């Protein structure tokens, strides 16, 4: 007679219940075929599933360490996929809310974890092998986008970790600049050379095909699936269905002034009476050395929060503090959607409507530039334009229904942030998770124990 109260049966029951709950959460009931394996692991022990070690005999120290390593890799990998992950701030785009050197605890269950697009990959790498610098994932198995149930939805003003939308195509020799901006930059150079010697100038779009060929002929180009693109962290300032407008550096959402985070900053000119500002004052204001740009002996260019502006304005040797803003209507060619007719720049932008899943928008050649990447790349349609006609999957189209929700992300360091103003919308399948707190913070400009920013450790993120 079986004694169901034996330890092995109780252990199996606990593990099986947890496993079944996880299967229900994932929603793939084929995984229930794993229950017999769990039963054999804990009860019958017919198969040695951990074949690298002896089941009922002593193992060498090496085997014990190997077994512990395998368990740790599997456990941490599952935790990173389904629960949480570490993320390090590499750039100052979110200062002063988040600082370079902050290590974030990023919750995957805040919005629901994604099932990986490329489940076969070298552990703990995003896209590149640590030594060989080769690709760290395999395309042997590729899964479509699927997100499990989470604790909530993205809200306006949430800090978000997401995959870089323009990171699908990468120039290996210049990975710090998006491939699409490299192509546009090359097209602008070709345009400038052509127009300089010709009385009839041509628009930049005329040179895009030539620029694309030039970049591909002279560089190594690789493609990265969604889950293998670089991780970015920004603040979500626009939800699906919102309309974004920026006027003279001020953000409006649906016509209303958007709330500012305490750490939000823009760039200012700080004019002194000819004397320099004490470095200790910059240190107290948490203004990094790399942010301290001197234009002349009496003029600084500094990214400042409103609180820092108030403090610096009171310095006895400071004569004036003024914002640095672009002119309304001046076209900046690297600002989305890269059309001179709109005259948008990082300080004067929009209005722009953010797509909503299931919503249909009218299309023509005047507004297609706003949504062409959504239609062609993010939602994988065959998009072509011939004259005034738009073709989607071979059929003439004057409208389009979106299949995903989209978001608008901006950095708190508004004048030093590569964000949605430069590359457009963030699709829902690119959302990774929500940073909850800073578990470690290292100051690269300090030495010794001063490198540890103890006051920031375990600080919640707002």
BAGUPA-452266 format. One line per field, with one value per residue (C-alpha): residue number from 1; residue in three letters; x, y, z. Coordinates in steps of 0.25 Angstrom, whole numbers, plus 2048, in hexadecimal, padded with zeros to 3 digits. Example, Ala and Ser with C-alpha at 12.3 -4.5 7.8 and 13.67 -1.06 7.14 Angstrom:
% residues 2
num	[1, 2]
residu	[ALA, SER]
east	[831, 837]
north	[7EE, 7FC]
up	[81F, 81D]
This chain:
% residues 462
num	[1, 2, 3, 4, 5, 6, 7, 8, 9, 10, 11, 12, 13, 14, 15, 16, 17, 18, 19, 20, 21, 22, 23, 24, 25, 26, 27, 28, 29, 30, 31, 32, 33, 34, 35, 36, 37, 38, 39, 40, 41, 42, 43, 44, 45, 46, 47, 48, 49, 50, 51, 52, 53, 54, 55, 56, 57, 58, 59, 60, 61, 62, 63, 64, 65, 66, 67, 68, 69, 70, 71, 72, 73, 74, 75, 76, 77, 78, 79, 80, 81, 82, 83, 84, 85, 86, 87, 88, 89, 90, 91, 92, 93, 94, 95, 96, 97, 98, 99, 100, 101, 102, 103, 104, 105, 106, 107, 108, 109, 110, 111, 112, 113, 114, 115, 116, 117, 118, 119, 120, 121, 122, 123, 124, 125, 126, 127, 128, 129, 130, 131, 132, 133, 134, 135, 136, 137, 138, 139, 140, 141, 142, 143, 144, 145, 146, 147, 148, 149, 150, 151, 152, 153, 154, 155, 156, 157, 158, 159, 160, 161, 162, 163, 164, 165, 166, 167, 168, 169, 170, 171, 172, 173, 174, 175, 176, 177, 178, 179, 180, 181, 182, 183, 184, 185, 186, 187, 188, 189, 190, 191, 192, 193, 194, 195, 196, 197, 198, 199, 200, 201, 202, 203, 204, 205, 206, 207, 208, 209, 210, 211, 212, 213, 214, 215, 216, 217, 218, 219, 220, 221, 222, 223, 224, 225, 226, 227, 228, 229, 230, 231, 232, 233, 234, 235, 236, 237, 238, 239, 240, 241, 242, 243, 244, 245, 246, 247, 248, 249, 250, 251, 252, 253, 254, 255, 256, 257, 258, 259, 260, 261, 262, 263, 264, 265, 266, 267, 268, 269, 270, 271, 272, 273, 274, 275, 276, 277, 278, 279, 280, 281, 282, 283, 284, 285, 286, 287, 288, 289, 290, 291, 292, 293, 294, 295, 296, 297, 298, 299, 300, 301, 302, 303, 304, 305, 306, 307, 308, 309, 310, 311, 312, 313, 314, 315, 316, 317, 318, 319, 320, 321, 322, 323, 324, 325, 326, 327, 328, 329, 330, 331, 332, 333, 334, 335, 336, 337, 338, 339, 340, 341, 342, 343, 344, 345, 346, 347, 348, 349, 350, 351, 352, 353, 354, 355, 356, 357, 358, 359, 360, 361, 362, 363, 364, 365, 366, 367, 368, 369, 370, 371, 372, 373, 374, 375, 376, 377, 378, 379, 380, 381, 382, 383, 384, 385, 386, 387, 388, 389, 390, 391, 392, 393, 394, 395, 396, 397, 398, 399, 400, 401, 402, 403, 404, 405, 406, 407, 408, 409, 410, 411, 412, 413, 414, 415, 416, 417, 418, 419, 420, 421, 422, 423, 424, 425, 426, 427, 428, 429, 430, 431, 432, 433, 434, 435, 436, 437, 438, 439, 440, 441, 442, 443, 444, 445, 446, 447, 448, 449, 450, 451, 452, 453, 454, 455, 456, 457, 458, 459, 460, 461, 462]
residu	[UNK, UNK, UNK, UNK, UNK, UNK, UNK, UNK, UNK, UNK, UNK, UNK, UNK, UNK, UNK, UNK, UNK, UNK, UNK, UNK, UNK, UNK, UNK, UNK, UNK, UNK, UNK, UNK, UNK, UNK, UNK, UNK, UNK, UNK, UNK, UNK, UNK, UNK, UNK, UNK, UNK, UNK, UNK, UNK, UNK, UNK, UNK, UNK, UNK, UNK, UNK, UNK, UNK, UNK, UNK, UNK, UNK, UNK, UNK, UNK, UNK, UNK, UNK, UNK, UNK, UNK, UNK, UNK, UNK, UNK, UNK, UNK, UNK, UNK, UNK, UNK, UNK, UNK, UNK, UNK, UNK, UNK, UNK, UNK, UNK, UNK, UNK, UNK, UNK, UNK, UNK, UNK, UNK, UNK, UNK, UNK, UNK, UNK, UNK, UNK, UNK, UNK, UNK, UNK, UNK, UNK, UNK, UNK, UNK, UNK, UNK, UNK, UNK, UNK, UNK, UNK, UNK, UNK, UNK, UNK, UNK, UNK, UNK, UNK, UNK, UNK, UNK, UNK, UNK, UNK, UNK, UNK, UNK, UNK, UNK, UNK, UNK, UNK, UNK, UNK, UNK, UNK, UNK, UNK, UNK, UNK, UNK, UNK, UNK, UNK, UNK, UNK, UNK, UNK, UNK, UNK, UNK, UNK, UNK, UNK, UNK, UNK, UNK, UNK, UNK, UNK, UNK, UNK, UNK, UNK, UNK, UNK, UNK, UNK, UNK, UNK, UNK, UNK, UNK, UNK, UNK, UNK, UNK, UNK, UNK, UNK, UNK, UNK, UNK, UNK, UNK, UNK, UNK, UNK, UNK, UNK, UNK, UNK, UNK, UNK, UNK, UNK, UNK, UNK, UNK, UNK, UNK, UNK, UNK, UNK, UNK, UNK, UNK, UNK, UNK, UNK, UNK, UNK, UNK, UNK, UNK, UNK, UNK, UNK, UNK, UNK, UNK, UNK, UNK, UNK, UNK, UNK, UNK, UNK, UNK, UNK, UNK, UNK, UNK, UNK, UNK, UNK, UNK, UNK, UNK, UNK, UNK, UNK, UNK, UNK, UNK, UNK, UNK, UNK, UNK, UNK, UNK, UNK, UNK, UNK, UNK, UNK, UNK, UNK, UNK, UNK, UNK, UNK, UNK, UNK, UNK, UNK, UNK, UNK, UNK, UNK, UNK, UNK, UNK, UNK, UNK, UNK, UNK, UNK, UNK, UNK, UNK, UNK, UNK, UNK, UNK, UNK, UNK, UNK, UNK, UNK, UNK, UNK, UNK, UNK, UNK, UNK, UNK, UNK, UNK, UNK, UNK, UNK, UNK, UNK, UNK, UNK, UNK, UNK, UNK, UNK, UNK, UNK, UNK, UNK, UNK, UNK, UNK, UNK, UNK, UNK, UNK, UNK, UNK, UNK, UNK, UNK, UNK, UNK, UNK, UNK, UNK, UNK, UNK, UNK, UNK, UNK, UNK, UNK, UNK, UNK, UNK, UNK, UNK, UNK, UNK, UNK, UNK, UNK, UNK, UNK, UNK, UNK, UNK, UNK, UNK, UNK, UNK, UNK, UNK, UNK, UNK, UNK, UNK, UNK, UNK, UNK, UNK, UNK, UNK, UNK, UNK, UNK, UNK, UNK, UNK, UNK, UNK, UNK, UNK, UNK, UNK, UNK, UNK, UNK, UNK, UNK, UNK, UNK, UNK, UNK, UNK, UNK, UNK, UNK, UNK, UNK, UNK, UNK, UNK, UNK, UNK, UNK, UNK, UNK, UNK, UNK, UNK, UNK, UNK, UNK, UNK, UNK, UNK, UNK, UNK, UNK, UNK, UNK, UNK, UNK, UNK, UNK, UNK, UNK, UNK, UNK, UNK, UNK, UNK, UNK, UNK, UNK, UNK, UNK, UNK, UNK, UNK, UNK, UNK, UNK, UNK, UNK, UNK, UNK, UNK, UNK, UNK, UNK, UNK, UNK, UNK, UNK, UNK, UNK, UNK, UNK]
east	[800, 805, 807, 804, 809, 817, 821, 823, 814, 812, 81D, 818, 80A, 810, 818, 80D, 803, 80D, 810, 802, 7FF, 80B, 805, 7F8, 7FF, 807, 7FA, 802, 7FB, 805, 80E, 806, 80D, 819, 811, 816, 824, 821, 81B, 827, 831, 82A, 823, 827, 835, 836, 83E, 84A, 846, 853, 85C, 868, 868, 866, 859, 85C, 86B, 875, 879, 886, 887, 888, 87B, 874, 879, 874, 866, 865, 869, 85F, 854, 858, 858, 84A, 844, 84A, 846, 837, 837, 83C, 832, 826, 828, 833, 840, 84C, 84E, 85A, 858, 863, 85F, 85A, 84D, 845, 84D, 84A, 83F, 849, 858, 863, 868, 85A, 857, 848, 83E, 835, 828, 823, 816, 812, 80C, 80D, 81A, 81C, 81F, 82C, 82D, 83A, 83A, 847, 852, 85F, 85B, 85C, 85F, 856, 85B, 86A, 874, 87D, 88A, 888, 87F, 876, 867, 863, 855, 850, 845, 842, 836, 82E, 821, 817, 814, 80C, 80B, 806, 7FD, 803, 7FF, 7FC, 7FD, 806, 802, 806, 813, 817, 826, 827, 832, 830, 837, 83D, 833, 83D, 846, 841, 84C, 85A, 867, 872, 87C, 874, 86A, 869, 861, 854, 855, 84A, 850, 85D, 856, 84E, 85B, 862, 856, 857, 866, 863, 858, 861, 86C, 862, 85A, 867, 86A, 85C, 852, 846, 848, 842, 83B, 842, 839, 83F, 84C, 847, 849, 857, 85A, 855, 85D, 86A, 868, 866, 871, 87B, 877, 872, 863, 85C, 84E, 849, 83B, 833, 838, 847, 847, 84E, 846, 842, 83C, 833, 826, 819, 813, 809, 7FF, 7F7, 7ED, 7F4, 7F8, 806, 80A, 817, 817, 824, 829, 81C, 815, 806, 7FD, 7F0, 7F1, 7F4, 801, 809, 80D, 81C, 825, 82D, 83A, 836, 840, 843, 850, 853, 85D, 863, 86A, 874, 87B, 888, 88B, 889, 87F, 885, 886, 881, 874, 872, 875, 86B, 860, 864, 869, 873, 880, 87C, 870, 878, 87A, 881, 87E, 887, 88E, 880, 876, 872, 869, 862, 857, 84F, 842, 839, 83E, 84D, 849, 843, 850, 85A, 853, 856, 865, 86B, 874, 868, 862, 858, 852, 84A, 844, 84A, 83E, 83D, 835, 826, 825, 833, 835, 83F, 842, 844, 837, 82B, 825, 830, 828, 82B, 81D, 819, 825, 826, 832, 835, 82E, 823, 81C, 80E, 803, 804, 7FA, 7FF, 7F9, 7EF, 7ED, 7E0, 7DF, 7DE, 7E5, 7E3, 7F0, 7F5, 803, 803, 802, 808, 815, 810, 80C, 814, 81D, 812, 80B, 818, 821, 81A, 80D, 815, 80D, 812, 811, 813, 810, 80F, 80B, 7FF, 7FB, 7FE, 7FF, 7FF, 801, 7FF, 7F1, 7EE, 7EC, 7E6, 7E5, 7EC, 7E7, 7F2, 7F5, 7FD, 7FD, 808, 80F, 817, 824, 82C, 838, 838, 845, 83D, 849, 852, 848, 847, 838, 82B, 82E, 839, 833, 824, 81B, 81E, 815, 80F, 818, 824, 820, 829, 825, 824, 830, 82D, 839, 848, 84F, 85D, 863, 871, 877, 881, 887, 88B, 895, 896, 889, 884, 881, 875, 869, 864, 858, 853, 853, 845, 83F, 832, 830, 825]
north	[800, 80E, 817, 825, 82C, 828, 833, 830, 831, 83E, 844, 83F, 845, 852, 853, 84E, 858, 864, 85E, 85D, 86B, 870, 868, 86F, 87D, 87A, 874, 869, 85C, 853, 856, 84D, 842, 846, 840, 832, 837, 83E, 831, 829, 833, 833, 825, 81A, 81E, 815, 81F, 827, 835, 83B, 831, 839, 834, 827, 826, 81D, 81E, 828, 832, 83A, 848, 84C, 845, 84B, 859, 856, 852, 85E, 867, 861, 862, 871, 874, 86E, 874, 882, 881, 87E, 889, 893, 88F, 88E, 896, 8A1, 8A5, 8AE, 8BA, 8C4, 8D3, 8D5, 8E3, 8F0, 8F1, 8EF, 8F9, 8FD, 8F3, 8E8, 8E9, 8E2, 8D6, 8D4, 8C5, 8C3, 8B7, 8B6, 8AF, 8A6, 8A3, 8B2, 8B2, 8A3, 89B, 899, 88B, 88C, 88D, 886, 87C, 875, 87F, 880, 883, 891, 898, 8A1, 8A0, 89E, 893, 899, 894, 891, 89D, 894, 892, 88C, 886, 87C, 87E, 86F, 871, 87E, 881, 88C, 897, 893, 899, 892, 899, 8A3, 8AC, 8B8, 8C0, 8CB, 8D9, 8E7, 8EB, 8DD, 8DA, 8CF, 8C5, 8C2, 8BC, 8C7, 8C7, 8CC, 8C1, 8B7, 8BA, 8BD, 8C2, 8B9, 8C4, 8CF, 8C9, 8D6, 8DC, 8D6, 8D0, 8D9, 8E6, 8E1, 8DF, 8ED, 8F4, 8ED, 8F2, 900, 900, 8FB, 905, 911, 90C, 90B, 918, 920, 91E, 91E, 929, 920, 91A, 90C, 908, 8FF, 8F4, 8F3, 8EF, 8E4, 8D8, 8DC, 8DF, 8D2, 8CA, 8D2, 8CF, 8C0, 8BF, 8C6, 8BF, 8B2, 8B3, 8A9, 8A7, 8A6, 8A0, 8A8, 8A2, 8A3, 8B2, 8BB, 8BF, 8CD, 8D4, 8E0, 8E6, 8E3, 8F1, 8EC, 8E0, 8DA, 8E4, 8F0, 8FC, 902, 910, 917, 927, 92E, 922, 920, 913, 912, 905, 907, 916, 916, 919, 90C, 90A, 90B, 902, 908, 904, 909, 913, 91B, 922, 930, 93B, 940, 94D, 952, 95F, 958, 950, 941, 939, 931, 922, 91F, 926, 91D, 911, 915, 917, 909, 90F, 906, 90A, 905, 90E, 91B, 921, 92F, 937, 943, 948, 94D, 944, 936, 92C, 923, 919, 91E, 91B, 926, 925, 926, 932, 939, 936, 93A, 947, 94B, 949, 957, 955, 951, 95C, 954, 946, 944, 938, 933, 930, 92E, 937, 933, 92F, 92C, 91E, 915, 909, 8FE, 901, 8F7, 8F6, 8FD, 906, 914, 918, 916, 91E, 916, 917, 911, 91E, 920, 913, 90E, 90D, 8FE, 8F3, 8E6, 8D9, 8D0, 8C1, 8BF, 8CE, 8D1, 8DE, 8E4, 8E4, 8ED, 8F1, 8FD, 8F5, 8E7, 8EC, 8EC, 8DD, 8D7, 8D0, 8CB, 8C5, 8BF, 8BB, 8BA, 8B3, 8AC, 8B0, 8B2, 8C2, 8C9, 8D6, 8D9, 8E7, 8EB, 8DD, 8D5, 8C6, 8BD, 8AE, 8B0, 8B7, 8C6, 8CC, 8D9, 8D4, 8CB, 8C4, 8C3, 8B5, 8BA, 8C5, 8CF, 8D9, 8E6, 8E6, 8F2, 8F3, 8FC, 903, 909, 90F, 902, 8F7, 8EE, 8EC, 8EB, 8F9, 8F2, 8E5, 8E5, 8DC, 8D0, 8C4, 8BC, 8AF, 8B7, 8BA, 8B3, 8B7, 8C1, 8C6, 8C5, 8C9, 8CB, 8C0, 8C5, 8D3, 8D5, 8E3, 8E1, 8EF, 8EB, 8E2, 8D8, 8D7, 8E4, 8DD, 8D7, 8E0, 8DA, 8E4, 8DF, 8D0, 8CA, 8D7, 8D6, 8DB, 8E5]
up	[800, 7FC, 808, 802, 80E, 80B, 808, 7F9, 7F7, 7FE, 7F7, 7EA, 7ED, 7F1, 7E4, 7DB, 7E0, 7DE, 7D0, 7CC, 7D1, 7C8, 7BC, 7BE, 7BF, 7B2, 7AB, 7A4, 7A9, 7A1, 7AC, 7B5, 7AE, 7B8, 7C4, 7C2, 7C2, 7CF, 7D4, 7D0, 7D6, 7E4, 7E5, 7DB, 7D8, 7CC, 7C3, 7C8, 7C2, 7C8, 7C0, 7C3, 7D1, 7D9, 7E0, 7EB, 7ED, 7F1, 7E6, 7E4, 7E8, 7D9, 7D7, 7E3, 7DE, 7D0, 7D5, 7DE, 7D2, 7C8, 7D3, 7D5, 7C6, 7C4, 7D0, 7CD, 7BF, 7C2, 7CD, 7C2, 7B8, 7C1, 7CE, 7CE, 7C8, 7CB, 7C2, 7C2, 7BE, 7B4, 7AF, 7B6, 7AE, 7BB, 7C4, 7CE, 7D1, 7CE, 7CD, 7C5, 7CD, 7D4, 7D4, 7D3, 7D8, 7CC, 7CE, 7C3, 7C9, 7CB, 7BC, 7BA, 7B5, 7A6, 7A1, 79B, 78B, 78B, 797, 793, 797, 79F, 7AE, 7B3, 7A6, 79E, 790, 790, 795, 7A0, 79A, 78B, 789, 780, 781, 78E, 789, 77F, 775, 775, 77E, 77C, 784, 781, 78B, 797, 7A4, 7B1, 7BB, 7C4, 7D0, 7C8, 7BB, 7B7, 7BC, 7B8, 7BF, 7C2, 7C0, 7B6, 7B2, 7A3, 797, 78E, 782, 778, 77C, 772, 768, 76D, 767, 76E, 76C, 772, 77C, 784, 779, 773, 766, 760, 765, 75E, 751, 753, 756, 749, 741, 746, 742, 734, 733, 737, 72D, 722, 725, 726, 717, 711, 70F, 711, 71F, 723, 731, 73A, 737, 729, 72F, 739, 730, 72D, 73B, 740, 735, 739, 748, 745, 73C, 745, 753, 759, 75B, 765, 769, 777, 77C, 786, 792, 78E, 78C, 795, 7A2, 7A4, 7B0, 7AE, 7B4, 7AD, 7AB, 7A0, 7A1, 795, 790, 796, 78E, 791, 78F, 793, 792, 796, 79E, 7A6, 7A4, 7A2, 7A2, 79C, 79D, 7AC, 7B2, 7B6, 7C4, 7C6, 7CE, 7D9, 7D2, 7C4, 7BE, 7B2, 7AD, 7B1, 7AF, 7BC, 7BB, 7C6, 7C8, 7C3, 7CE, 7CE, 7D7, 7E2, 7DF, 7ED, 7E9, 7DD, 7E6, 7F0, 7E5, 7DF, 7D2, 7CC, 7C6, 7B8, 7B9, 7BB, 7AE, 7AE, 7A1, 7A5, 7B2, 7B7, 7B1, 7B4, 7AD, 7B8, 7B9, 7C5, 7CD, 7D1, 7DF, 7DA, 7D2, 7DF, 7E6, 7DC, 7D9, 7E7, 7E6, 7E7, 7DB, 7D2, 7C9, 7C1, 7BF, 7B2, 7AB, 79E, 795, 786, 77D, 77A, 76C, 76A, 763, 769, 760, 76B, 772, 76F, 765, 75D, 754, 752, 74F, 75E, 763, 770, 77A, 788, 78E, 785, 780, 77D, 77E, 77C, 77F, 785, 77F, 786, 784, 77B, 777, 768, 763, 755, 74D, 742, 73D, 747, 754, 750, 755, 763, 763, 757, 761, 769, 75D, 756, 761, 76F, 769, 75E, 751, 743, 741, 734, 72F, 720, 71D, 725, 727, 734, 733, 73F, 73C, 72E, 72F, 72E, 73C, 741, 74F, 759, 766, 770, 776, 783, 78D, 78C, 796, 796, 79F, 7A3, 7AC, 7B8, 7B3, 7A7, 7A0, 7A1, 79E, 792, 793, 78B, 786, 77E, 77A, 77C, 783, 78C, 789, 794, 791, 794, 7A3, 7AC, 7BA, 7C5, 7CD, 7DC, 7E4, 7E3, 7EA, 7E7, 7E2, 7DE, 7DB, 7D0, 7D3, 7E1, 7E7, 7F3, 7FB, 7F6, 7E9, 7F1, 7F2, 7FF, 7FF, 7F2, 7F5, 7F7, 7F3, 7EC, 7DE, 7DB]
